Amino acid sequence: MREITVATVQMRPKLGEAEDNLVKMSETIAKIASQQKVDLIVFPELITSGYELGVRFTELAQRVPGPTINLIAQRANEYGVYIAFGMVTKEKVESVLYNSAILVGPDGELLDVYNKIHLRGEERMAFREGFKLPIIPTEVGNIGLMIGYDLAFPEVARSLALDGADIVCVCANWEASNIDEWKTYIRARAYENSIFVAGANRIGEDVTLTFGGESMIVGPRGHIHASLAAETDEKSGEPLEGFAVARIDLDEVRKNREEYQFIQNRQPAVYKALVRKY
């Protein structure tokens, strides 16, 4: 058995207030780690900055590695945990920004960076598209990363699965008005690839958008091991901050693939249209 404990965080970042958001992240990491031994913590997309910043993303973007990554890496080392989180990063050329997901490890090291490939709406004006889908081998399994809108494209999760991912961390800013998409996609990606998916979706409002939460950890047969769907305010019905924790066995990935043959029964030679531009 390859059992690990995963936590997915549902948080309300303050728009443009990176220091406040990092303090809250640190407090959340400490709270989770103090309650149980945890191997992996997943935070939402752009959790250090908020989403609707426009040109202000340039002010908050950091190089990789940089102060924010170093701080979260220190927390990872302090509590002996892997941490995945979203932030805005930049290249040497100041105007080249990415919507990125970062994975740091329990030794305090930066393990990898994923730059969001599928940009949506106004994101196209702020960020450059990524072009790589890394698989990060770790002591707790092979980890894949994706961000928000990537979840809507089955090719992303399938590519990660074919390259050996046991668990995919989804850092998201999924809107409340489209939350049914989020719930459907996240279970579908787990089902169709026989993998674990840990999705962290933010809550709260920025300028014009409201985000829907319902963070969850889903198993290879679509079973929801843990969810924050029920964590809502009694009066308003709005989602609350918090975290969901699940103990999972990564050996279920191999077991389910052998039993249901979803990967083995593919017919790649027939799928040529998949790589054709629409």
C-alpha positions, 0 to 999 in steps of 0.5 A, a space after each residue: 500500500 502507498 497511503 498518503 494524506 492529502 489536504 485541499 484548501 478553500 481560501 478567500 484571498 485579499 485582492 492584491 494583498 500578497 503579504 496578508 495572503 501569505 500570512 493566511 497560507 502560513 497559518 492554514 499550513 500550521 493548522 492542518 499540520 498540527 491536527 494530523 500528519 499530512 503529506 500534501 497540501 493543495 492551495 487554489 490558483 493565484 492564491 497569493 494575489 487574487 484573480 482580477 488584478 489586470 495590469 497590477 499583476 506586473 507589480 506582484 509577479 515574482 521570479 522563480 525562485 523568489 521570496 514567495 516560493 522561498 517562504 512557502 518552501 520554508 513552511 513545507 520544510 518546517 512541517 515536512 509536507 509537499 505544498 502546491 499553490 498558485 501565483 503569478 510569476 515572471 521571466 527575466 523580461 518583465 512583461 512576460 507573466 505566467 499564471 503558475 502552479 508551484 510545487 515545493 517539497 518537505 526538504 524546503 526545495 522548489 520541485 517544479 513550476 507549471 505555467 497554465 496552458 489554457 488561458 480564459 477571457 482576460 487572462 489572455 491579456 495578462 499572461 503568456 501561455 505555458 507549453 509543458 506538462 511536468 510530472 514530478 516524481 516524489 516520495 509520495 508518488 508522481 504528482 501532476 499539476 494543472 490550473 483552473 480552466 485546464 480541467 475543462 480539457 480532457 487532453 491535459 489530465 490524459 497526458 499527465 496520466 499517460 506520463 505516469 501521474 498518480 495524483 493531479 493537483 488542480 489549483 483553481 479559481 472556478 466561478 460560482 455561476 459555473 460550479 456544476 462544471 467544476 464538480 463534473 469535470 473533476 470527477 470525470 478526469 479522475 474516472 477516465 484516467 483512473 487517477 486521484 485528483 485533488 482540487 482546491 478552488 477559492 471562494 469570495 469575490 474580487 471585482 466582478 467575479 464570485 468564486 464557488 469553492 466545493 474543493 474536493 479529493 476524488 479517487 480513481 473511480 470517481 469516489 469523493 474521499 473528502 469535500 467542502 461542498 457542505 461547508 456553507 454559511 447558514 444564512 447566506 448559503 455562501 461557501 466557507 473557508 476551510 480544508 478537506 483531508 483524506 487518506 488515500 492509497 495510490 496503489 488504487 491507480 494501478 489496481 483500477 487500471 488493471 481492472 477497468 482497462 481504460 488506459 490499455 484499451 485506447 486506440 491512439 491511431 484513430 485519434 488523429 483529429 485530437 491534434 488538429 486545430 479547430 
